[in-house]
Amino acid sequence: MSSTLIATDPAHLRRAFAHFPSGLVAVAALGPDGPAGLLVSSFTSVSLDPPLASVNIGHSSSTLRVLRDRPEWGISVLGEDQQAVAEHFRAPASERFTGLGWSSTLGGAVHLHGAAAGFTTRLERLIPAGDHSIALLEVVDHFAEPETSPLVFHRSRLRRIDREGAA
């Protein structure tokens, strides 16, 4: 092995984790002051029976404090044409939905327009894990846009998936 393992250095560990490509999802719900949400790259399917998914959210997140009290959360898998949406989510929490198209369920799950896929979920439980919480989510509804590819996060950059047969 030519690389030195430096597990205790957060900067080196972050760079190593960045080698694993992932999708980006917006996790959002209607809060007392309108939609509240954040982007995460840690979305994963957990189980088909029962239908479960999870996301990891930092303990210091002010958005997590809003989400934990909401009955439903929306998970929007960002589509390949939503790089501007991802950049928009770098804004302060109160400005993240300004100018974006979104809709909500009766239970308050917020979904972004143009998403490649989406899930309406209910929080099963928050599991403390280091400096984050793992949100275990029951999937109660979902949709997918078969012609829309997801946006990918790799090496701290937003990327598109090359389509098969593309010249």
N, C-alpha and C positions, 0 to 999 in steps of 0.2 A: 504494500500500500504506500503510495507516494505522498499522501496527505497526512498531516498531523491531526489527531482528534483533539479538539479543544471544546469539550462539552460545557465547560463552566463559563465560557466567554459568550455572553448574549449576542454580541455583534457577529461573531463567527457562526454561532448556531443559527441565527436568522438567515445568514447567507447560505448555509447548508440546506435549511428548510426551503429556501427559495428555488432550489433545483427541482422541486416537485411541482409540476404544473397543476393548477386547480381552477375551477370555475369561480366566478364571483356571484354572490347572491345578495340581494337587498332583503333584510329582515325588517318588517315594518308592521305597525298597527296604529289604529287611531288612538291618540292620547287625549288628555283633557284640552290641549291646545292645538289639535289637528294631528296630521300624520307624524309619527316619530319612527325613525329607522336608521340603520347603519349597514355598511357593506361588510361582508365576511367572506373569507376564502376557505372556511373550514366546514362547509356544508357536506354532509354525507348521509347516505341511506343507512339505516340501522337494521330494519326488519320489514318484511312484507306481511307477516302475520304474527302479531298485529302490525299495522302500518306505522312505522316509526322512522324519524330522521333526527339529525342533531346538528347543532351549530355551536361554535365556541365563541364566547364574548368575554372581553376583559372585565375584571372586577371594577375597574375605574370608570367604565363607560356610564355616562349619564343617561344614555338611551336605554341601557339595560334596566335601570331603575324605573323607567316609564313602561317598558315592555312587560316586565314581570307581573304587573297588575292588570294586564289586558287579557280578555277571554280568548281571543284568537290572534295569531301572528300570521302574516303573509310572508312567503318566501318567493322572491322573484329571481329566477336564474337570468342574469343579464345576457342579452343577445349580442351577437357579433357587431351590430351597428350601434351599440349603446356605450361606446367609450366615453362620450360626453357625459352620459349619466353617471358613470363611475367617477369621473373627474368632479362632477357636480356634488357628489357625496363627500368630498373633502371640505365642503363649506361647513360653517358652524351648524349644529344640530337644528336650530330654528329656521335655517335657510335651505335645507337639503331638498325639500319638495317644491320649492318655488319654481314655477315654470315647467314642472314635469307633469306628464299625464299619468294619472293613477286612478284606481277605483278601490272600493272597499266592500267587504261582505257585511251582512247584517251584524255579525259578531265583531266587526272592527278590523279584520285582517286586511292589510293594504297590499295591493299588487300593482307593479309598474306596468304601464302600457309598453308594448314592444318586447316583453320578456320572452325568452326562448321556452321557458316552462315556469310553472308556478304551483305552489302548494299552500293550502290553507291548513293551519296547524293549531293545536292546543298544547300549551305547556304541560308536560307530564311532571317534570321536576328539573330543578337546577342542581347540578352536581359540582361542588367546588373541586377545582383541579389547578393547583399552582396559582398563577396570577390571572387565571380565567375561570369561567364557569362553563360547563358543558350543559347546554339546554337540550334536554331530551323532549322531542316533540311528537305528538300523535298527529298523523296526517288524516284530515277529515275530508279533503277534496283536493283535486289537482287538475292541471291542464298542461298541454304541450303543443307547441307550434312546430310541426314536422319539418317545415322548410327553413326554420331559423336555427342557425348554429350558435353555440354559446360563446361568450367572450372568455378568454383564458388569461389567468394571471400566472406569469412565470418569470423568475429572476427579477421580481419587483417591477415588471412591465406588463402592460395590457397587450394581448396578442389575439390574433384570429387563427382559427384552425384552417389549414390548407384543405381545400376540397379535393377529393379524389378526381383525377383526370384533368385538373386545372392546368392550363398551359403557363 
